[in-house]
Amino acid sequence: MKIIGLMGGSGAGKSTIAAALSENGCFIIDCDKIAHEVIMPGRKAYKEIVSHFGEGILFPDKSINRRALGEIVFSEPEKLKRLEEITHFYIKQEIFELLKSAEESGVKTAVIDAPLLTEAGLDKECDEVWLVYAEPEVRLKRLMKRDGLSAEQLNKRLKIQTEFEKLKGMSDVIIDTGNMDIKDMFEFVKEKI
């Protein structure tokens, strides 16, 4: 089974490329979805996060308020690092189980869709690494429309993401979506896969 690692910063168009890969028969492992699941109440990552960051990050129903947690970790790099240490361990466990199941099911191409692919060391599991990229101003505009956050909040998040030049050197395929519409992205994937 071929494994493609798909990475890219917030607002670069990674989700659209993942959708195009799925449409072309690839099995998608959505690490954002897994990250949401591993922090659900009762899960081990949840317990560690609440223990470390306190109950101030919880909604009244005791689920984690991701926006409140984000305000903490995106302001202080050492706190973000700690959150990633907690979550990456559990996310990787889920990914490896899904890869094993996909291979046993005869999947030809699996895609690990992970914004922090290299930071989590998942690139080492991949046959190819695809980087989805767009200029920061394009990403900011997309994110403001998508997430409804202020430019200041988003700039904090974008500032701490790994720089393009560093990621470029770790990538086999680079997809600059800055001047692409959705149709262009789907066409690119169809030709590449």
C-alpha positions as CSV (number, residue, x, y, z in Angstrom):
1,M,0.0,0.0,0.0
2,K,1.3,3.4,-0.9
3,I,1.1,6.1,1.8
4,I,0.9,9.8,1.0
5,G,1.5,12.3,3.7
6,L,-0.6,15.5,3.1
7,M,0.4,18.6,5.0
8,G,-0.1,22.4,4.7
9,G,-0.9,25.3,6.9
10,S,-4.3,26.6,7.9
11,G,-6.2,28.0,4.9
12,A,-3.8,26.6,2.3
13,G,-6.4,24.3,0.7
14,K,-5.4,21.0,2.3
15,S,-9.0,19.9,2.9
16,T,-9.9,20.4,-0.7
17,I,-6.9,18.4,-1.9
18,A,-7.8,15.6,0.6
19,A,-11.4,15.6,-0.9
20,A,-9.9,15.3,-4.4
21,L,-7.7,12.4,-3.3
22,S,-10.7,10.7,-1.7
23,E,-12.7,11.2,-4.9
24,N,-9.9,9.5,-6.8
25,G,-10.1,6.4,-4.6
26,C,-7.6,7.1,-1.8
27,F,-8.3,6.2,1.8
28,I,-8.1,9.4,3.9
29,I,-6.9,9.4,7.5
30,D,-8.1,12.8,8.8
31,C,-5.8,13.7,11.7
32,D,-7.8,16.7,12.6
33,K,-10.8,14.5,13.1
34,I,-8.7,12.0,15.1
35,A,-7.4,15.0,17.2
36,H,-11.0,15.9,18.0
37,E,-11.8,12.4,19.0
38,V,-8.8,11.7,21.3
39,I,-9.7,14.8,23.4
40,M,-13.3,13.7,24.1
41,P,-14.3,13.2,27.7
42,G,-13.3,9.8,29.0
43,R,-10.3,9.5,26.6
44,K,-6.8,9.4,28.0
45,A,-5.6,12.5,26.1
46,Y,-8.6,14.4,27.6
47,K,-7.6,13.5,31.1
48,E,-4.0,14.6,30.5
49,I,-5.0,17.9,28.9
50,V,-7.4,18.8,31.7
51,S,-4.9,17.8,34.3
52,H,-2.2,20.0,32.7
53,F,-4.3,23.1,31.6
54,G,-7.0,23.0,34.2
55,E,-10.8,23.0,34.2
56,G,-10.9,26.6,32.9
57,I,-10.7,25.1,29.4
58,L,-14.0,23.2,29.8
59,F,-17.5,23.9,28.7
60,P,-20.2,23.3,31.3
61,D,-20.8,19.8,29.8
62,K,-17.1,19.1,30.6
63,S,-16.0,18.9,27.0
64,I,-12.9,20.8,26.0
65,N,-13.5,24.3,24.7
66,R,-11.0,24.2,21.8
67,R,-11.2,28.0,21.3
68,A,-10.3,28.6,25.0
69,L,-7.5,26.1,24.8
70,G,-6.3,27.7,21.6
71,E,-6.1,31.1,23.2
72,I,-3.7,29.6,25.8
73,V,-1.5,27.5,23.6
74,F,-1.3,29.9,20.6
75,S,0.0,32.6,22.9
76,E,2.7,30.6,24.6
77,P,4.9,28.2,22.5
78,E,5.9,26.0,25.4
79,K,2.2,25.3,26.2
80,L,1.5,24.5,22.6
81,K,4.5,22.1,22.7
82,R,3.1,20.4,25.7
83,L,-0.4,20.0,24.2
84,E,1.2,18.5,21.0
85,E,3.2,16.1,23.2
86,I,0.0,14.8,24.8
87,T,-2.1,14.6,21.7
88,H,0.5,13.3,19.1
89,F,1.0,10.1,21.1
90,Y,-2.7,9.2,21.0
91,I,-3.2,10.4,17.4
92,K,-0.4,8.3,16.2
93,Q,-1.8,5.2,17.9
94,E,-5.1,5.7,16.0
95,I,-3.3,6.4,12.7
96,F,-1.3,3.2,12.9
97,E,-4.5,1.2,13.6
98,L,-6.2,2.7,10.6
99,L,-3.2,2.1,8.3
100,K,-3.1,-1.6,9.4
101,S,-6.9,-2.0,8.8
102,A,-6.6,-0.2,5.4
103,E,-3.8,-2.5,4.3
104,E,-5.7,-5.6,5.4
105,S,-8.7,-4.4,3.4
106,G,-6.7,-4.1,0.2
107,V,-6.5,-0.3,0.0
108,K,-4.0,0.7,-2.7
109,T,-3.3,4.3,-1.5
110,A,-3.8,5.8,2.0
111,V,-3.4,9.5,2.8
112,I,-2.3,10.7,6.2
113,D,-3.9,14.2,6.2
114,A,-2.0,15.9,9.0
115,P,-1.3,19.6,9.4
116,L,1.7,18.7,11.7
117,L,2.9,15.7,9.6
118,T,6.6,16.4,10.0
119,E,6.4,17.8,13.6
120,A,4.7,14.5,14.6
121,G,7.3,12.4,12.7
122,L,4.6,10.9,10.5
123,D,6.5,11.9,7.3
124,K,8.8,8.9,8.0
125,E,5.8,6.6,7.5
126,C,5.1,8.0,4.0
127,D,6.2,7.0,0.5
128,E,5.5,10.6,-0.7
129,V,4.9,13.9,1.1
130,W,2.6,16.4,-0.5
131,L,2.7,20.0,0.7
132,V,-0.3,22.3,0.0
133,Y,0.7,26.0,0.1
134,A,-0.7,29.4,-0.4
135,E,0.7,32.8,0.4
136,P,0.0,34.0,4.0
137,E,-2.4,36.8,2.8
138,V,-4.4,34.3,0.8
139,R,-4.6,31.9,3.8
140,L,-5.6,34.8,6.1
141,K,-8.5,35.8,3.8
142,R,-9.7,32.2,3.5
143,L,-9.5,31.6,7.3
144,M,-11.3,34.8,8.2
145,K,-14.2,33.8,5.9
146,R,-14.2,30.1,7.1
147,D,-13.6,30.5,10.9
148,G,-15.0,33.9,11.7
149,L,-11.9,34.8,13.8
150,S,-10.2,38.1,13.8
151,A,-7.0,38.8,11.8
152,E,-5.1,39.2,15.1
153,Q,-6.3,35.8,16.3
154,L,-5.4,34.1,13.0
155,N,-2.1,35.8,12.7
156,K,-1.0,34.4,16.1
157,R,-1.8,30.9,14.8
158,L,-0.2,31.4,11.4
159,K,2.9,32.8,12.9
160,I,3.7,29.7,14.9
161,Q,3.1,27.3,12.0
162,T,6.2,25.8,10.3
163,E,7.6,28.0,7.6
164,F,7.1,27.1,4.0
165,E,10.8,27.0,3.1
166,K,11.5,24.4,5.8
167,L,8.5,22.2,4.7
168,K,9.4,22.6,1.0
169,G,12.6,20.7,1.6
170,M,10.7,17.8,3.2
171,S,8.2,17.5,0.3
172,D,8.0,15.5,-2.8
173,V,5.0,17.3,-4.3
174,I,4.3,21.0,-3.8
175,I,0.8,22.3,-4.6
176,D,0.5,26.1,-4.7
177,T,-3.2,26.8,-4.4
178,G,-3.0,30.6,-4.3
179,N,-4.3,31.0,-7.8
180,M,-6.3,27.8,-8.0
181,D,-10.0,27.4,-7.6
182,I,-11.6,24.2,-6.4
183,K,-11.9,22.8,-9.9
184,D,-8.2,23.4,-10.5
185,M,-7.3,21.6,-7.3
186,F,-9.4,18.5,-8.3
187,E,-7.8,18.5,-11.8
188,F,-4.3,18.7,-10.3
189,V,-4.9,15.7,-8.1
190,K,-6.6,13.7,-10.9
191,E,-3.5,14.2,-13.1
192,K,-1.0,13.5,-10.2
193,I,-2.6,10.4,-8.8
